[in-house]
Amino acid sequence: MDPVRLIIVAVGGQGNLLTARVLGEAALASGIPVHMSEIHGMAQRGGVVESSIVFGDAQSSIISDSEADVLLGFEPAETLRALNRCNKNTAVITNTSPLPPFTAAIGKGVYPPLDQMLDLISAKTASLKAFDALKLAHEANNPLGLNMVLLGALIRSGIIPISADTAKQAIKDNTKQAFLESNLKAFDLGFEAAA
């Protein structure tokens, strides 16, 4: 299989690492070779967390500038920040619910307007699917389920050759029982939103 390169960007605490683990296990269960790497930038303090996942025949998990086939963003400004990894053929799926950094919250920085960020992303990539994944996570009675909403949207896109059933089994294998039902509901809501 030709490589499919996925970048996942999030703010610490949004569930990026769990999403990457679920995708990795789902890929292996599907017989797809997978290479993964992660960057944890002060994640516990709201810093950036990035996962790089290469599905298919590849020698490395490194995804250089302009090489991503898919960018999955859990926070819109982080999605914009990762735009250099994209090219004119990249598909972008992003949450539109902002989580401004501390500097913006105390007035020492400016958080860009959402419509401007989405316009910039759309102008540089092949497709953009942007929606309020946090709202759907709340509908699933799991405010922490934003990651599962976006995972559902990613699987629905068909870009990653993993079935919904295989992804759901990986969610079951990696989720605490107390969150399982709401995580599966969040996945389904994201899957539907990406239709």
WOLINWO-V928734 format. One line per field, one symbol per residue. ss: DSSP state (H for helix, E for strand, L for the rest). phi: phi as a letter, one per 30 degrees, with the letter a starting at -180 (. if undefined). A space follows every 10 residues. Layout:
ss=???
phi=???
This chain:
ss=LLLEEEEEEE ELLLLHHHHH HHHHHHHHHL LLLEEEEEEE LLHHHLLEEE EEEEELLLLL LLLLLLLLLE EEELLHHHHH HLHHHLLLLL EEEEELLLLL LHHHHLLLLL LLLHHHHHHH HHHHLLEEEE ELHHHHHHHL LLHHHHHHHH HHHHHHHLLL LLLHHHHHHH HHHHLLHHHH HHHHHHHHHH HHHLL
phi=.ddbccccba cejdjedddd dddddddddc icdbbbbbbc chedciddbb ccbccjdaca cdcdeicddb bccdbddddd dceddcbdcd cbbbdcddbe dedddcicbc cddedddddd dddcbdabcb addddddddd ibeddedddd dedddddidc dbdddddddd dddbcdedcd ddddddeddd edddd
